[in-house]
Amino acid sequence: MTDKKIVEEAERLQEKLVNIRRELHQYPELGSEMSHTISYVRERLEQLGVETEYSEESGLCGIIRGKSSSPCILLRADMDALPISEETGSSYRSKREGRMHACGHDAHTTWLLGAAELLMMHKDELQGTVKLAFQPCEEGKGSPGAKEMIKGGILENPKVDAAVAVHVSPEFSAGRYSISPGGVTTTPCIFEIKICGKGGHGAEPWKCTDPILIMNRIYMEIQSIQRTLLSPKDKSVVSVTSMHAGNAFNVIPDTGNMLGTIRTYGKRDAQILAEKIGRIAKSAAELENAKADFRYEIPIGSCINDLETAKLVEDTVVKCFGTEAVERETHLFMGGDDFSYFTEAVPSCYFFAGVRNESKNCIYPIHNCKFDLDESCLYKTSAILAQLASDYLEKNK
């Protein structure tokens, strides 16, 4: 496979890829409830002649077998949407109320289908095997996610030697790609605080132990962590994302709940910050003779890129689209991704595809109700993934 030929072939697929992406965009599905999306993707793969394996426990995998079973590279795309009501006003906006592809997983799925078609055009030239992992559940909790796919054997038969994933980024222009060695996503930590006070009449607050007052004190103390415990070089964020107590104007409630997230580039830092928040919560509650129940969870680690694999990805981007396609500014991404399980298991690279275009109003961040992307990224990323897979197999045969 030559870079010029693969780019030309990918460009000829662009209209088809746009139609696929818009079909997926209009019918988003959440978590593990993805029957339509899985059926759609599986049908597309089988029409291309790609061998497929599927189970509810371990998700959907396409397998393209070249001249030998090894080496083997895995390309991953997550497929799930978010519980967000879309407000883009586009002709292909979501037709499912309260559900939206606000994180670009419709594009991820599309460009991997594009790569599959390109690879099938050159199947007889491939010096090994390509696995295509279409992951149902990446956003939030649910199954199967990356962990379950690995547990289900996606890295075996044949054994996977390297893994690659691409994520959209509205931080830089479509046609540019950010590839970095080392940590590229954070370790997300989820925390919850429940305050148990003493409710009563809103007209008699002195007779109550007000959980709302306590939560506000906790909130302000958590904000101070940003100033007193974290340095910008720590690349950490702490955010309170939900505070709830009561449901009547004249009643001070018994209890209140707070939710939040910690984002760090390592589990140890996440644990240190979580334990600090727990002490803040308990101290604030004790001051008012209340009780604080604190819990936290660190579900996944950071995606850590392998130096050699990241270098091969960068070389492939340059081969396909020139040095100007590589984004040189450091891209600090504070989100998490369970592709980290793949990076822990095999040498991997998780990189970013720019999707920003001011002239098309593609300027909003991911997880925003107005998020959209410049679709020129579709054929370009398909070409990069197909060329990368071919080059990896050739290099490691």
C-alpha positions, 0 to 999 in steps of 0.5 A, spaced: 500 500 500 502 506 498 500 513 501 498 516 495 494 511 492 491 510 499 489 517 500 486 517 493 482 511 494 480 514 501 478 521 498 473 517 493 470 514 499 468 521 502 461 522 500 459 515 503 463 516 509 459 522 510 452 519 509 454 513 514 456 518 519 450 522 519 446 516 519 449 514 525 448 521 528 441 521 527 440 515 531 445 515 537 444 510 542 447 510 550 452 505 553 450 498 552 443 499 549 446 499 542 442 494 538 441 499 532 448 501 531 451 494 532 447 491 527 448 497 522 456 496 523 456 489 523 452 489 516 457 494 513 463 490 515 460 483 512 458 487 506 465 489 505 467 481 506 470 483 513 469 477 518 466 479 524 465 476 531 460 479 536 457 477 543 453 482 548 459 480 553 465 482 549 462 487 543 463 487 536 470 485 532 472 485 525 478 481 523 481 482 516 486 476 515 492 478 510 498 473 508 499 471 515 496 471 522 501 475 525 503 480 527 497 483 529 494 490 530 488 492 533 484 499 531 479 501 536 473 506 535 467 507 540 460 507 538 456 510 544 453 517 545 451 521 551 444 523 554 444 530 551 439 534 547 442 536 541 441 544 539 445 544 533 439 545 528 443 541 523 439 537 517 442 531 520 441 532 528 439 527 532 432 524 532 432 521 539 430 526 544 435 527 550 441 523 546 446 526 542 453 524 539 456 530 542 463 526 543 464 524 536 463 517 536 459 517 530 466 519 527 470 514 530 465 509 528 465 512 521 472 512 519 474 505 522 469 503 517 472 507 512 479 504 514 476 497 513 474 498 506 481 501 504 484 495 508 479 490 504 481 493 497 489 491 499 487 485 503 492 480 499 498 485 500 497 485 508 503 482 512 499 480 518 492 481 521 488 487 523 482 487 528 477 492 528 474 493 535 467 497 535 466 498 542 459 499 545 460 502 551 465 508 553 462 513 556 460 512 563 459 506 566 456 500 562 458 493 559 461 491 554 467 497 555 474 496 553 475 492 560 470 487 558 472 486 550 479 484 553 476 479 558 472 476 552 479 475 548 479 480 543 487 481 544 488 473 543 487 468 537 491 471 533 495 475 539 494 483 538 501 486 538 499 493 538 493 497 539 491 504 536 485 509 537 483 516 535 479 521 538 476 527 535 478 534 538 475 541 536 481 544 539 485 545 533 483 545 525 480 539 521 486 536 517 491 536 523 493 531 528 496 531 535 500 525 537 504 525 543 508 519 547 507 518 554 500 520 558 495 523 553 488 522 557 487 523 565 485 518 570 478 520 572 476 519 579 468 520 581 466 522 588 460 523 592 458 526 599 452 525 602 451 529 608 446 527 614 443 533 618 437 535 621 431 537 617 425 542 619 421 548 618 425 553 613 422 559 618 426 556 624 433 554 621 436 555 629 432 548 630 436 544 624 442 542 622 442 544 615 446 540 610 445 546 604 450 550 609 455 544 610 455 543 602 456 550 601 462 550 606 465 543 603 464 546 596 468 552 597 473 548 601 474 544 595 475 550 590 481 552 595 484 545 593 486 548 586 489 554 589 493 551 595 494 543 593 495 543 586 500 546 581 499 548 574 505 543 572 500 537 576 495 537 570 490 536 575 482 538 575 477 538 581 470 539 579 464 539 583 458 537 578 452 536 582 449 539 589 442 537 591 438 538 597 430 538 598 424 540 594 420 545 598 421 552 599 419 552 606 423 545 608 430 545 610 432 537 608 435 532 612 440 530 607 444 533 601 448 530 596 454 532 592 457 529 586 464 531 583 470 529 579 477 529 579 482 528 573 489 527 574 495 524 570 496 518 575 492 514 580 496 516 586 495 523 585 487 522 584 487 518 590 491 523 594 486 528 592 480 524 593 482 523 601 483 530 602 476 531 599 474 526 604 477 530 610 474 536 608 467 533 608 468 530 614 470 536 618 465 541 615 460 536 617 463 535 624 463 542 625 455 542 625 454 536 629 452 532 622 455 526 619 458 526 612 458 519 608 464 520 603 466 515 597 470 515 591 472 510 585 477 510 580 475 506 574 480 507 569 487 509 569 491 514 564 492 512 556 499 511 556 502 512 549 508 507 547 514 511 544 515 507 538 508 506 536 506 514 537 512 515 532 510 510 527 503 514 527 506 521 526 510 518 520 504 515 517 500 522 518 506 525 515 507 520 509 499 521 508 498 529 508 505 532 510 509 535 516 503 541 516 498 535 518 502 534 525 499 539 530 506 541 534 502 545 540 502 540 546 494 538 546 492 537 554 486 533 554 483 532 561 478 527 559 479 520 560 478 514 556 478 506 557 482 505 552 487 505 557 486 498 558 489 497 551 495 501 553 496 497 559 496 490 555 500 492 549 504 497 546 499 503 544 497 510 541 491 514 542 492 520 538 487 526 536 484 528 530 482 536 529 475 537 527 475 545 528 472 549 522 470 556 524 466 557 517 462 551 519 460 553 526 464 547 528 467 551 534 464 548 540 467 543 545 465 535 546 460 534 550 456 540 548 449 540 545 452 544 539 458 540 538 459 538 531 465 537 526 468 538 520 467 532 516 473 532 512 476 529 517 473 522 515 476 520 509 483 523 512 483 519 518 480 513 514 486 513 510 491 514 516 488 508 520 489 504 513 496 506 512 498 505 519 495 498 519 499 496 513 505 499 515 505 496 522 504 489 519 510 490 514 515 493 519 514 487 524 513 481 519 
